[in-house]
């Protein structure tokens, strides 16, 4: 919905700098920009008007009690207003949140159903409360540096604040662990950013800071393992598959209805895949006038026939764009700039292109199908993992024989490769999904070096141990809510907001999340069928040819697009300097692995943009 920017510190005078930093996020909220400054606090808000288009909802909100800047949507704001504020006709979710924070403070967080990141400055307590939604749909970056607290919706904005209000040097602050993760896996997990000084607020977490001593304290207000461990809902525990389908139907229908709340034009992203097609079908019952948007690919049939099939079935107008190599390369540099991190999903550019198409049609918000795969076991690796669990005993014996062989020949570098149960179960599925030219032991070390990975999996396995028929499978599926999903949500936010479009995700509504977390994994992955309960529900709405076919994701022939990029992009570039390698080394490293080549290009572009601060047009010339 918006962009937020702020600085907290004793006796600061930062209004001009904060407003200039906020201008870097103008695309997030082109409809209005406002700022408020006190002796200790300065904050700016860029507004994208979606709910209540009038000036009365312009932020920041301020009164004698506090100051609020808020990014996102609270979909249950009307019921919250009735139950806690005795107001049956609130004009916006932002004003309801403003009033609830004055009344309840941080205790309001579990009541909110939506996507959000906000900061609430309590004037009486002289404290700042910052919070982020359950799964991190909306971004929040911050830095506590030189006894000042900086925050914003995008990393580039925090960098600007740091450099202009302190002696911060970005070239001295590169996070080597982040770079290592990018090289090995293509992305970094657990809110790791490219800069040691800048952090990302974890999903389901709040941060409180006292101005008096600039002391910060974190609190996890929503925990996935705790939600699971609290016990399976009685209905789900004894429900048949038909009852589960009915329950999901009701929950998802209500979620889509809430996500369609808007005073501005709204549309739907329909790739032609099962998730977005199901959202489209349910939404069509509420908004027959909603347009649907699809990104096709030049020279390929792709999923366009399926999107057309859904549009025809429900009488919806289908808007399309056609991706090609020229469009891909022209948009690559700007896309990395807006991401703030090296690109992980080549389809980011398709998402931006179709969002821009929607923007030209006057659309302010787009519903999408993100989150279903992570909640309901929809990826191919979930099916493979399920088979791995079933073969556990045999493979475990084989792995022990291999380890004994390594020890016998004193190959200690590889000994105990599978000794860790977590590594045995989970890492093999990750390692096969990453760059082939990175040695497997290097990828293993990168995984094991991130202790959070194993702590998370242990916690999830323990939570599911007495609840699910296959706790290892349940833990593996749920773990994707922390890693893979975060990259998709980041992509959705940056690429859609780059076009001043709000991305909405009905599968990630509170009721659907709670249902999925407590649903037995046998209803998610059954044999070679992933996302089983979602597919059975989709049979009520969609043709079987849309549901039961090979998963395509968001297909873009990026391998063909990047194959002929001049490798001189690496000559005397960021990666040569950072890794202390020759140009010949770079050529050898990126020759035989297209995944690694894409990762290297994305990292090179990021380094030139954000470390060297080279002009975007200059970098674009390297790709032509």
C-alpha positions as CSV (number, residue, x, y, z in Angstrom):
1,X,0.0,0.0,0.0
2,X,2.7,2.5,1.0
3,X,6.2,3.3,1.9
4,X,7.4,4.3,5.4
5,X,10.6,6.0,6.5
6,X,11.8,7.3,9.9
7,X,14.5,8.2,12.3
8,X,14.5,8.1,16.1
9,X,17.1,9.7,18.2
10,X,17.5,12.3,21.0
11,X,17.5,15.9,19.7
12,X,17.7,15.0,16.0
13,X,16.9,17.5,13.2
14,X,16.5,15.2,10.2
15,X,13.3,16.2,8.4
16,X,14.9,17.3,5.2
17,X,17.0,14.1,5.0
18,X,14.1,11.8,5.9
19,X,11.9,13.4,3.2
20,X,14.7,13.0,0.6
21,X,15.2,9.4,1.6
22,X,11.5,8.7,1.4
23,X,11.6,10.1,-2.2
24,X,13.5,7.0,-3.1
25,X,10.3,5.1,-2.3
26,X,8.0,7.4,-4.2
27,X,6.8,4.5,-6.4
28,X,5.4,2.8,-3.3
29,X,3.0,5.7,-2.7
30,X,2.7,8.2,-5.5
31,X,-0.7,9.6,-4.3
32,X,0.5,11.6,-1.3
33,X,3.6,12.2,0.7
34,X,3.6,13.6,4.2
35,X,6.0,14.0,7.2
36,X,5.9,14.8,10.9
37,X,8.8,15.8,13.1
38,X,9.2,16.1,16.9
39,X,12.3,16.7,19.0
40,X,13.2,13.1,18.9
41,X,11.4,11.6,15.9
42,X,11.0,12.3,12.2
43,X,8.8,10.1,10.0
44,X,7.6,10.2,6.4
45,X,4.8,8.3,4.6
46,X,4.3,7.7,0.9
47,X,0.7,6.8,0.2
48,X,-0.9,4.5,-2.4
49,X,-4.6,5.2,-1.9
50,X,-6.6,1.9,-2.0
51,X,-9.0,2.0,0.9
52,X,-10.7,5.4,1.4
53,X,-9.3,7.6,-1.3
54,X,-9.9,10.9,0.5
55,X,-7.3,13.1,2.2
56,X,-8.6,12.2,5.6
57,X,-6.6,8.9,5.4
58,X,-3.3,10.6,4.4
59,X,-0.6,9.7,6.8
60,X,1.3,10.2,9.1
61,X,-1.5,10.2,11.7
62,X,-0.7,12.3,14.7
63,X,-2.5,13.5,17.9
64,X,-1.4,14.2,21.5
65,X,-0.9,10.5,22.1
66,X,1.2,9.4,19.3
67,X,2.2,9.2,15.6
68,X,1.5,6.3,13.2
69,X,2.9,5.4,9.8
70,X,1.5,2.2,8.4
71,X,2.1,0.1,5.3
72,X,-0.3,-2.6,4.3
73,X,-4.0,-3.6,4.7
74,X,-5.9,-4.8,7.8
75,X,-8.7,-6.8,6.2
76,X,-10.8,-7.3,9.4
77,X,-10.8,-3.5,10.3
78,X,-14.6,-3.2,10.2
79,X,-15.1,-6.1,12.7
80,X,-12.3,-4.8,14.9
81,X,-13.9,-1.4,14.9
82,X,-17.3,-2.8,15.9
83,X,-15.9,-5.0,18.7
84,X,-13.3,-2.7,20.2
85,X,-14.2,0.9,19.2
86,X,-18.0,0.7,19.0
87,X,-17.9,2.2,15.5
88,X,-19.9,0.4,12.8
89,X,-18.7,2.6,9.9
90,X,-14.9,3.2,10.0
91,X,-13.6,4.9,6.9
92,X,-10.2,3.1,6.7
93,X,-8.1,0.4,8.2
94,X,-5.3,2.9,9.0
95,X,-7.5,5.0,11.3
96,X,-8.8,1.9,13.0
97,X,-5.2,0.7,13.7
98,X,-4.3,4.3,14.9
99,X,-7.2,4.2,17.4
100,X,-6.5,0.6,18.5
101,X,-2.8,1.3,19.2
102,X,-3.8,4.2,21.5
103,X,-6.2,1.9,23.3
104,X,-4.3,-1.4,23.4
105,X,-0.7,-0.8,22.3
106,X,1.2,-4.0,21.2
107,X,-1.5,-6.3,22.5
108,X,-3.5,-5.4,19.4
109,X,-1.1,-7.4,17.1
110,X,-2.7,-10.9,17.4
111,X,-6.1,-9.3,16.5
112,X,-4.9,-8.0,13.1
113,X,-5.8,-10.0,10.0
114,X,-3.9,-8.7,7.1
115,X,-0.5,-7.7,5.9
116,X,1.3,-4.8,7.6
117,X,4.5,-3.1,8.7
118,X,4.1,0.0,10.9
119,X,5.8,2.2,13.5
120,X,3.8,3.7,16.4
121,X,5.5,6.5,18.4
122,X,4.0,6.8,21.9
123,X,4.5,10.4,23.0
124,X,3.6,9.8,26.6
125,X,6.0,6.7,27.0
126,X,8.5,8.2,24.6
127,X,8.9,4.8,22.9
128,X,8.7,3.6,19.4
129,X,6.8,0.3,18.6
130,X,7.5,-1.3,15.2
131,X,5.8,-4.5,14.0
132,X,5.5,-6.8,11.0
133,X,2.7,-9.2,10.0
134,X,2.7,-13.0,10.6
135,X,4.6,-14.2,7.5
136,X,6.4,-11.0,6.5
137,X,4.2,-10.0,3.5
138,X,5.1,-6.3,4.0
139,X,8.8,-5.3,4.4
140,X,10.5,-3.6,7.3
141,X,14.2,-2.8,7.4
142,X,16.0,-1.1,10.3
143,X,19.4,-0.1,11.7
144,X,20.4,0.9,15.2
145,X,23.5,2.9,14.7
146,X,25.3,5.8,16.5
147,X,22.5,5.9,19.1
148,X,19.9,6.5,16.4
149,X,17.3,4.2,15.0
150,X,16.6,4.2,11.2
151,X,13.8,2.3,9.5
152,X,12.2,2.1,6.0
153,X,10.3,-0.1,3.6
154,X,13.3,-0.6,1.4
155,X,17.0,-1.1,2.1
156,X,18.2,1.6,-0.2
157,X,16.3,4.1,1.9
158,X,18.0,3.0,5.1
159,X,21.3,3.2,3.4
160,X,20.6,6.8,2.5
161,X,19.6,7.7,6.0
162,X,22.8,6.1,7.5
163,X,25.1,7.8,5.0
164,X,23.6,11.2,5.5
165,X,23.1,11.2,9.2
166,X,26.1,9.2,10.5
167,X,29.6,8.4,9.3
168,X,28.5,5.1,7.9
169,X,30.4,3.6,5.0
170,X,28.6,0.9,2.9
171,X,31.9,-0.4,1.4
172,X,33.1,-1.3,4.9
173,X,29.8,-3.0,5.9
174,X,29.3,-5.7,3.3
175,X,27.8,-8.9,4.9
176,X,30.1,-11.7,3.8
177,X,27.7,-14.3,5.0
178,X,25.0,-12.9,2.7
179,X,27.3,-13.0,-0.3
180,X,28.2,-16.6,0.6
181,X,24.6,-17.6,0.7
182,X,23.9,-15.9,-2.7
183,X,26.7,-17.8,-4.4
184,X,25.8,-21.2,-2.9
185,X,22.0,-20.9,-3.0
186,X,21.0,-17.8,-5.0
187,X,19.3,-16.2,-2.0
188,X,19.8,-15.6,1.7
189,X,17.4,-16.7,4.4
190,X,16.3,-15.7,7.9
191,X,16.2,-11.9,7.2
192,X,19.9,-11.7,6.4
193,X,20.6,-8.5,4.4
194,X,23.7,-7.5,2.3
195,X,24.8,-5.1,5.1
196,X,25.9,-6.0,8.6
197,X,24.4,-2.8,10.0
198,X,21.0,-3.2,8.4
199,X,18.6,-5.8,9.6
200,X,15.1,-7.0,8.5
201,X,12.5,-7.3,11.2
202,X,11.5,-10.9,11.4
203,X,7.9,-11.9,10.5
204,X,5.5,-12.1,13.4
205,X,7.9,-9.9,15.5
206,X,7.6,-6.5,17.1
207,X,10.5,-4.2,18.1
208,X,10.2,-1.6,20.9
209,X,12.8,1.2,21.5
210,X,13.0,3.7,24.4
211,X,14.3,7.1,23.4
212,X,15.8,7.6,26.9
213,X,18.6,5.0,26.4
214,X,17.9,3.8,22.8
215,X,17.5,0.3,24.2
216,X,15.7,-2.1,21.8
217,X,13.7,-5.2,22.7
218,X,12.2,-7.8,20.4
219,X,9.1,-9.8,21.0
220,X,7.8,-12.7,18.9
221,X,4.0,-12.1,18.9
222,X,3.3,-14.9,16.3
223,X,5.3,-18.2,16.3
224,X,4.6,-21.0,13.8
225,X,6.1,-23.7,16.0
226,X,4.0,-22.5,19.0
227,X,0.9,-22.4,16.9
228,X,1.4,-26.0,15.8
229,X,2.4,-27.2,19.2
230,X,-0.7,-25.7,20.8
231,X,-2.5,-28.7,19.4
232,X,-4.5,-29.6,16.3
233,X,-7.9,-28.0,16.0
234,X,-10.4,-30.7,17.1
235,X,-12.4,-30.4,13.8
236,X,-9.3,-31.0,11.6
237,X,-8.1,-33.8,13.8
238,X,-11.1,-35.9,13.2
239,X,-12.2,-34.5,9.8
240,X,-12.6,-36.5,6.6
241,X,-11.1,-35.3,3.4
242,X,-14.5,-34.0,2.3
243,X,-14.9,-32.0,5.5
244,X,-11.4,-30.6,5.1
245,X,-12.2,-29.5,1.5
246,X,-15.4,-27.8,2.8
247,X,-13.5,-26.1,5.5
248,X,-10.8,-24.8,3.1
249,X,-13.5,-23.7,0.7
250,X,-15.2,-21.6,3.3
251,X,-11.9,-20.1,4.6
252,X,-10.5,-19.3,1.2
253,X,-13.9,-17.8,0.0
254,X,-14.0,-15.5,3.0
255,X,-10.3,-14.6,2.5
256,X,-10.9,-13.7,-1.1
257,X,-13.9,-11.6,-0.2
258,X,-11.8,-9.6,2.3
259,X,-9.0,-9.2,-0.1
260,X,-11.4,-7.7,-2.6
261,X,-12.2,-4.8,-0.3
262,X,-11.0,-1.7,-2.1
263,X,-12.2,1.8,-3.1
264,X,-9.8,1.7,-6.1
265,X,-9.9,-0.6,-9.1
266,X,-8.6,-4.1,-8.3
267,X,-7.6,-7.0,-10.5
268,X,-6.2,-10.6,-10.3
269,X,-2.9,-12.1,-11.5
270,X,-3.8,-15.3,-13.3
271,X,-0.8,-17.4,-14.5
272,X,-3.0,-20.2,-15.5
273,X,-1.7,-22.3,-12.7
274,X,-3.9,-23.9,-10.1
275,X,-3.4,-21.4,-7.2
276,X,-4.0,-18.2,-9.1
277,X,-6.8,-19.8,-11.2
278,X,-8.6,-20.9,-8.0
279,X,-8.3,-17.4,-6.6
280,X,-9.7,-16.0,-9.9
281,X,-12.6,-18.4,-9.9
282,X,-13.6,-17.6,-6.3
283,X,-13.1,-13.9,-6.9
284,X,-15.3,-14.0,-10.0
285,X,-18.3,-14.7,-7.8
286,X,-17.8,-11.4,-5.9
287,X,-16.4,-9.2,-8.6
288,X,-17.6,-10.1,-12.1
289,X,-16.0,-6.9,-13.4
290,X,-12.5,-7.7,-12.1
291,X,-9.9,-8.0,-14.9
292,X,-7.3,-10.7,-14.9
293,X,-3.7,-10.2,-16.0
294,X,-1.3,-12.7,-17.5
295,X,2.3,-12.6,-18.6
296,X,2.9,-14.7,-21.7
297,X,6.2,-15.5,-23.4
298,X,7.1,-14.8,-27.0
299,X,7.5,-18.0,-29.1
300,X,6.0,-20.2,-26.4
301,X,2.5,-21.5,-25.7
302,X,3.2,-21.6,-21.9
303,X,0.2,-21.3,-19.6
304,X,-1.7,-18.8,-21.7
305,X,-4.3,-21.4,-22.9
306,X,-5.1,-22.2,-19.3
307,X,-5.5,-18.6,-18.3
308,X,-7.8,-18.1,-21.3
309,X,-9.8,-21.2,-20.2
310,X,-10.4,-19.7,-16.8
311,X,-11.2,-16.3,-18.2
312,X,-13.8,-17.8,-20.6
313,X,-15.4,-20.0,-17.9
314,X,-16.1,-17.0,-15.7
315,X,-16.6,-14.4,-18.3
316,X,-13.6,-12.3,-17.2
317,X,-11.5,-10.0,-19.4
318,X,-8.0,-11.2,-19.8
319,X,-5.1,-8.7,-20.2
320,X,-1.8,-10.0,-21.4
321,X,1.8,-8.9,-22.0
322,X,4.4,-10.9,-24.0
323,X,7.9,-11.3,-22.6
324,X,10.9,-11.4,-24.9
325,X,14.6,-11.2,-24.6
326,X,14.8,-7.4,-25.3
327,X,12.2,-6.7,-22.6
328,X,14.0,-9.0,-20.1
329,X,17.4,-7.4,-20.6
330,X,16.1,-3.8,-20.7
331,X,14.4,-4.3,-17.3
332,X,17.1,-6.4,-15.6
333,X,19.2,-3.6,-14.1
334,X,16.2,-1.6,-12.8
335,X,14.7,-4.8,-11.4
336,X,17.8,-5.5,-9.3
337,X,17.8,-1.8,-8.2
338,X,14.3,-2.1,-6.9
339,X,14.9,-5.5,-5.3
340,X,17.9,-4.1,-3.3
341,X,19.4,-7.6,-3.4
342,X,20.6,-9.8,-6.2
343,X,17.7,-11.2,-8.2
344,X,16.8,-14.8,-7.4
345,X,13.7,-15.4,-9.5
346,X,14.2,-14.6,-13.2
347,X,10.4,-14.3,-13.4
348,X,10.6,-11.1,-11.3
349,X,10.7,-9.1,-14.6
350,X,7.6,-10.7,-15.9
351,X,5.8,-9.8,-12.7
352,X,6.9,-6.2,-13.1
353,X,5.8,-6.1,-16.7
354,X,2.3,-7.4,-16.0
355,X,2.0,-5.1,-13.0
356,X,2.9,-2.2,-15.2
357,X,0.2,-3.3,-17.6
358,X,-2.3,-3.3,-14.8
359,X,-1.1,0.1,-13.7
360,X,-1.9,1.5,-17.2
361,X,-5.4,0.1,-16.7
362,X,-5.9,2.1,-13.5
363,X,-5.5,-0.9,-11.2
364,X,-4.2,-0.2,-7.7
365,X,-4.2,-3.8,-6.2
366,X,-3.8,-7.3,-7.6
367,X,-4.7,-10.6,-6.0
368,X,-2.3,-13.5,-6.5
369,X,-2.0,-17.2,-5.6
370,X,1.3,-16.9,-3.7
371,X,1.7,-19.0,-0.5
372,X,-0.4,-22.1,-1.4
373,X,2.6,-24.2,-2.3
374,X,4.4,-23.5,1.0
375,X,1.3,-24.0,3.1
376,X,0.0,-27.1,1.4
377,X,3.0,-29.0,0.0
378,X,2.8,-28.0,-3.6
379,X,6.4,-28.2,-4.8
380,X,8.1,-31.2,-6.5
381,X,10.6,-31.3,-3.8
382,X,7.8,-32.0,-1.3
383,X,6.8,-35.1,-3.3
384,X,10.5,-36.2,-3.5
385,X,11.0,-35.6,0.2
386,X,7.9,-37.7,1.0
387,X,9.5,-40.6,-0.9
388,X,12.8,-40.0,0.9
389,X,11.1,-40.3,4.3
390,X,9.5,-43.6,3.2
391,X,12.9,-45.0,2.1
392,X,14.6,-43.7,5.3
393,X,15.8,-47.0,6.8
394,X,17.4,-48.4,3.7
395,X,19.1,-45.1,2.7
396,X,20.3,-44.6,6.3
397,X,22.1,-48.0,6.2
398,X,23.7,-47.1,2.9
399,X,24.9,-43.7,4.1
400,X,26.5,-45.3,7.1
401,X,28.4,-47.7,4.8
402,X,29.6,-44.8,2.8
403,X,30.7,-42.9,5.9
404,X,32.6,-46.0,7.1
405,X,34.3,-46.2,3.7
406,X,35.4,-42.6,3.9
407,X,36.9,-43.2,7.4
408,X,38.7,-46.3,6.2
409,X,40.4,-44.4,3.4
410,X,40.9,-41.4,5.8
411,X,38.8,-39.1,3.6
412,X,37.7,-37.1,6.7
413,X,36.6,-34.2,4.5
414,X,33.6,-36.3,3.6
415,X,33.2,-38.5,6.7
416,X,30.0,-38.1,8.7
417,X,28.4,-36.5,5.6
418,X,25.0,-37.9,6.6
419,X,25.4,-38.3,10.4
420,X,23.1,-35.4,11.2
421,X,19.5,-36.5,11.0
422,X,18.5,-33.0,9.9
423,X,21.1,-33.0,7.2
424,X,20.2,-36.4,6.0
425,X,16.5,-35.6,5.7
426,X,16.5,-32.0,4.6
427,X,19.7,-30.8,3.0
428,X,19.8,-33.2,0.0
429,X,16.6,-31.7,-1.2
430,X,18.1,-28.2,-1.0
431,X,21.5,-29.2,-2.5
432,X,19.9,-30.6,-5.7
433,X,18.1,-27.3,-6.2
434,X,21.2,-25.1,-6.3
435,X,24.1,-24.3,-8.6
436,X,25.8,-27.4,-10.0
437,X,29.3,-25.9,-10.2
438,X,29.4,-25.2,-6.4
439,X,31.0,-28.3,-4.8
440,X,28.5,-30.2,-2.7
441,X,30.7,-30.0,0.4
442,X,30.8,-26.2,0.1
443,X,27.0,-26.1,-0.1
444,X,26.8,-28.5,2.8
445,X,29.1,-26.2,4.9
446,X,27.0,-23.2,4.0
447,X,23.9,-24.9,5.2
448,X,25.4,-26.2,8.4
449,X,27.0,-22.9,9.0
450,X,23.5,-21.4,9.4
451,X,22.5,-22.9,12.7
452,X,19.1,-21.3,12.3
453,X,18.2,-23.8,9.6
454,X,18.6,-26.8,11.9
455,X,17.1,-25.1,14.9
456,X,14.0,-24.3,12.9
457,X,13.7,-27.8,11.6
458,X,14.2,-29.3,15.0
459,X,11.5,-27.0,16.4
460,X,9.0,-27.8,13.7
461,X,9.7,-31.5,13.9
462,X,9.2,-31.4,17.7
463,X,5.9,-29.4,17.3
464,X,4.5,-31.9,14.8
465,X,5.9,-35.1,16.5
466,X,2.7,-36.1,18.2
467,X,0.3,-34.5,15.8
468,X,1.1,-35.5,12.3
469,X,1.4,-38.9,10.7
470,X,4.7,-37.8,9.1
471,X,6.3,-35.1,11.3
472,X,9.4,-35.0,9.1
473,X,7.3,-34.2,6.0
474,X,5.2,-31.7,7.9
475,X,8.3,-29.9,9.2
476,X,9.9,-29.8,5.7
477,X,6.8,-28.3,4.1
478,X,6.3,-25.7,6.8
479,X,10.0,-24.8,6.8
480,X,9.4,-23.3,3.3
481,X,7.3,-20.6,5.0
482,X,10.6,-19.2,6.4
483,X,12.8,-19.5,3.4
484,X,11.4,-19.9,-0.1
485,X,8.2,-18.0,0.6
486,X,10.2,-15.0,1.9
487,X,11.9,-14.6,-1.5
488,X,8.5,-14.8,-3.3
489,X,7.0,-12.2,-1.0
490,X,9.9,-9.9,-1.5
491,X,9.6,-10.3,-5.2
492,X,5.9,-9.6,-5.1
493,X,6.3,-6.5,-3.0
494,X,9.1,-4.9,-4.9
495,X,8.0,-5.7,-8.5
496,X,4.4,-4.8,-7.9
497,X,5.1,-1.7,-5.8
498,X,7.7,-0.6,-8.5
499,X,4.6,-0.2,-10.7
500,X,2.6,1.4,-7.8
501,X,0.5,-1.8,-7.4
502,X,-0.4,-3.5,-4.2
503,X,0.0,-7.3,-4.2
504,X,-2.5,-9.2,-2.1
505,X,-2.2,-12.8,-1.1
506,X,-5.5,-14.5,0.0
507,X,-3.8,-17.8,0.8
508,X,-1.9,-16.0,3.5
509,X,-4.9,-14.9,5.5
510,X,-4.9,-15.8,9.2
511,X,-7.6,-18.5,9.0
512,X,-6.1,-20.2,6.0
513,X,-2.7,-20.2,7.7
514,X,-4.0,-21.7,10.9
515,X,-5.9,-24.3,9.0
516,X,-2.9,-25.3,6.9
517,X,-0.5,-25.5,9.9
518,X,-2.7,-27.9,11.7
519,X,-3.7,-30.0,8.6
520,X,-2.2,-33.4,8.6
521,X,0.5,-33.7,5.9
522,X,-1.3,-36.7,4.4
523,X,-3.9,-34.2,3.1
524,X,-1.1,-32.1,1.6
525,X,1.2,-34.7,-0.1
526,X,-0.4,-38.0,-1.1
527,X,1.8,-40.3,-3.2
528,X,3.0,-38.3,-6.2
529,X,0.3,-35.6,-5.8
530,X,1.3,-32.5,-3.9
531,X,-1.2,-29.9,-2.7
532,X,-3.8,-32.7,-2.5
533,X,-6.6,-30.9,-0.6
534,X,-6.2,-27.7,-2.7
535,X,-6.5,-29.7,-5.9
536,X,-9.6,-31.5,-4.6
537,X,-11.1,-28.1,-3.8
538,X,-10.2,-26.8,-7.2
539,X,-12.2,-29.6,-8.9
540,X,-15.3,-27.6,-7.7
541,X,-14.2,-24.5,-9.7
542,X,-11.8,-25.4,-12.5
543,X,-11.5,-27.8,-15.4
544,X,-9.3,-30.9,-14.6
545,X,-6.9,-29.9,-17.4
546,X,-6.0,-26.8,-15.4
547,X,-5.6,-28.7,-12.2
548,X,-3.8,-32.0,-13.1
549,X,-0.8,-31.1,-15.2
550,X,2.8,-30.5,-14.7
551,X,3.6,-27.5,-12.5
552,X,5.1,-24.6,-14.5
553,X,5.4,-21.9,-12.0
554,X,6.0,-18.5,-13.7
555,X,7.8,-19.7,-16.8
556,X,10.4,-17.4,-18.4
557,X,13.1,-18.8,-20.8
558,X,15.8,-16.9,-18.9
559,X,18.5,-19.4,-19.9
560,X,18.0,-18.4,-23.5
561,X,17.9,-14.7,-22.6
562,X,21.2,-14.6,-20.7
563,X,23.2,-17.1,-22.8
564,X,24.7,-14.5,-25.1
565,X,25.3,-11.7,-22.6
566,X,28.8,-10.4,-23.1
567,X,30.9,-11.9,-20.3
568,X,32.9,-8.6,-20.2
569,X,30.3,-7.5,-17.7
570,X,32.5,-9.2,-15.1
571,X,35.8,-7.5,-16.3
572,X,37.2,-5.2,-13.6
573,X,33.8,-5.6,-12.0
574,X,32.5,-6.0,-8.5
575,X,32.9,-9.7,-8.3
576,X,36.5,-9.6,-9.5
577,X,37.3,-7.1,-6.8
578,X,35.3,-8.7,-4.0
579,X,36.6,-12.3,-4.6
580,X,40.1,-11.2,-5.7
581,X,39.8,-13.3,-8.9
582,X,41.0,-12.8,-12.4
583,X,38.7,-12.2,-15.4
584,X,39.7,-15.6,-16.6
585,X,38.6,-17.2,-13.4
586,X,35.2,-15.5,-13.8
587,X,34.8,-16.9,-17.3
588,X,35.7,-20.4,-16.2
589,X,33.4,-20.2,-13.2
590,X,30.3,-19.2,-15.2
591,X,30.8,-21.2,-18.4
592,X,29.0,-24.5,-17.8
593,X,26.2,-23.8,-15.3
594,X,23.4,-21.5,-16.4
595,X,22.0,-21.2,-12.8
596,X,25.4,-20.1,-11.6
597,X,25.7,-17.7,-14.5
598,X,22.4,-16.0,-13.6
599,X,23.4,-15.8,-10.0
600,X,26.8,-14.3,-11.0
601,X,25.1,-11.7,-13.3
602,X,22.6,-10.8,-10.5
603,X,25.4,-10.4,-7.9
604,X,27.5,-8.4,-10.3
605,X,24.7,-6.0,-11.1
606,X,23.9,-5.6,-7.4
607,X,27.5,-4.9,-6.5
608,X,27.9,-2.3,-9.3
609,X,24.6,-0.6,-8.2
610,X,24.9,-0.7,-4.4
611,X,28.5,-1.1,-3.6
612,X,30.2,0.9,-6.4
613,X,27.1,3.2,-7.0
614,X,27.6,3.1,-10.7
615,X,24.8,4.8,-12.8
616,X,22.1,2.5,-14.0
617,X,22.4,3.6,-17.6
618,X,26.1,2.8,-17.5
619,X,25.4,-0.7,-16.3
620,X,22.6,-1.2,-18.8
621,X,25.2,-0.6,-21.6
622,X,27.1,-3.6,-20.4
623,X,24.1,-5.9,-21.2
624,X,23.6,-4.6,-24.7
